[in-house]
Amino acid sequence: MRALERPLMTSQIRSDLRNVAIVAHVDHGKTTLVDAMLHQAGAFTEHQAEGVAERVMDSGDLEREKGITILAKNTSVHYRGPSAQDTPAGEIVLNIIDTPGHADFGGEVERGLSMVDGIVLLVDASEGPLPQTRFVLRKALNADMPVVLVVNKVDRSDARISEVVDETYELFMDLLDDSHSQDALNFPVVYASAKAGRASTEQPENGGLPDSPDLEPLFRTIMETIPAPTYDDEAPLQAHVTNLDASPFLGRLALVRVHQGTLRKGQQVAWMRADGTTSNVKITELLITEALERNPGEKAGPGDIVAIAGIPDIMIGETLADPENPIALPLIKVDEPAISMTIGTNTSPLVGRGPSKGTKVTARLVKDRLDRELVGNVSLRVLPTERPDAWEVQGRGELALAILVEQMRREGYELTVGKPQVVTKQVNGKLHEPVERLTIDAPEEFLGAITQLLAVRKGRMEQMTNHGTGWVRMDFLVPSRGLIGFRTEFLTETRGTGIANHVFEKYEPWAGEIRSRSQGSLVADRAGAATAYAMTNLQERGTLFLEPGTNVYEGMIVGENSRADDMDVNITKEKQQTNIRSATSDNFEKLIPPRKLSLEQSLEFCREDECCEVTPDTVRIRKLVLDQNERAKLTSRARKSAKG
């Protein structure tokens, strides 16, 4: 694209506008803080405020159930407090982007950062900076954005405010190198309790509330620290597509941040696609976000974040520009995927036979759904496989992929999902695999068990800190393969008290074989319904996963064997009926309740030769090869080749 040839440009500032993203590690209180900011800025009337749920930004069903943010969302607040009185209109529009805290949804964070001019970094007053804090901060510093540090949850009984601020400074020092401005260390610190809706620039006592009755000090600090959008008043239109949404009336909506010029309803603009082609399109509708509503608007100026309709095939990262002088903005860069999974149509004997009718079972429907997911999800990739009814889906982490499968399940799809694998690379002719930085907080009595657990998974301890509170913090570098299925075992070992967080670090040479599961599987050897009689006899062999009366088929995994190898079992065996009264007929044997596995646990449980069958009603684990004779042949061949 040719550069603009204008003699003089006059730079202007929009003082009535601020664009800010709230970033933090998971569970540090981002969505709760956005809630409090919306309420205090008067986004809701008294009547509305009564009916507004907590964590109002987590609008998806899965987000509500799991208590996590999955998609980055924007809202706007019209702030009219004391700090806004100096502006001509007496109010400041704050566009706030709420971002997810899990590294698996890192693409959402990167997308959120492309819309804003600064970030609010939240850190828990007890936990301090964690891996995801490092990840989001690195992204913000690379973009040279100013940071406001908010130490949240200062009213926790175990708060250690001064130590956490020092740890955050250390993190900044660690991430700042010669390429960054050293001014980044001069960041303001705000002490807050998002739940109580209070913030202060004065440090409270550990476990005490901030001295201010509301969030006014936070609003003031954001106004002072986050720069207002700047633009050239003679520059042609430039707007960047940062997110996509859909409306039942308007079709696909593109969320755009206007960088230069003015965007109007009904205007003809140049649509600059990712592949380098340009075409002229018309903006049919322009929507401005106010609190949780999108209202029709006429125009948007530099710095505004608005939704537009009228371009059905628009994608994230593309540019809307002036038809006379189109200049493209850079595409959004997202980190490479680290985990992949094969997703295909359901190929089990029980396909389409669940209680739910009208399930989606064909390859065409599955492929369409995966293509639709690619439209709005910048972190995912879908690659073809050798089979026409299966695709390799790559993402940042297994949680992101499990959530995609869960969403598809709820939409009525029947799928076969393979075990999560890592995405490897060839570097200088050698095989490299992704390595994660894992931070663990756990009571010190479990120190030995955790170290042992990670040693098996090829983990290396980098650092260990003991705060003297009975808890230790350990930093490990672990191959991503070793973390597949780690969470369940870790929670068992620490009796549910340990906290583990990980984030992608780098690629390293292949670490060799990792055996994550030591037990074999109990495999059904024929089709039929599971009987209580057979299960009573089998339960001493291992742990069962299903209840009596469940339909099974040959090759389906019905439980975990207590030994290392697989065992074919007859779970449909019935008691022989006789006409002689038994003396022991009244002695009922107790059936141990089955271990019910969720979707994530089922995926973790799978071995290389196993996969999950996911339907709207059930999640089953099965062998890739259902026929036991075929499986036996394959096993003996594998043994021979290993010896040979």
Secondary structure, DSSP 8 states (H G I E B T S, - for coil): ------S---EEE-TTEEEEEEEESTTSSHHHHHHHHHHHTT-S-HHHHHH--SSTT--SHHHHHHT---S-EEEEEEE-SGGGTTSTTS-EEEEEEE---SGGGHHHHHHHHTT-SEEEEEEETTT---HHHHHHHHHHHHTT--EEEEEE-TTSTT--HHHHHHHHHHHHHHH--TTS-GGGG---EEEEETTTTEEESS---TT---SSSSSHHHHHHHHHHS---EEETTS--EEEEEEEEEETTTEEEEEEEEEES-EETT-EEEEE-TTS-EEEEE--EEEEEEBTEEEE-SEE-TT-EEEEES-TT--TT-EEE-SSS-------------EEEEEEE--STTTT-SSS-S-B-SHHHHHHHHHHHHHH-TT-EEEE-SSTTEEEEEESSHHHHHHHHHHHHHTTB-EEEE--EE--EEETTEEEEEEEEEEEEEEGGGHHHHHHHHHHTT-EEEEEEE-SSSEEEEEEEEEHHHHTTHHHHHHHHTTT--EEEEEEEEEEE---------S-EEEE-S-EE--HHHHHHHTTTEEE-S-TT-EE-TTBEEEEESSSS-EEE-SS------SS--TTTT------------HHHHHHH--TTEEEEE-SS-EEEEESS--HHHHHHHHHHHHHHHH-
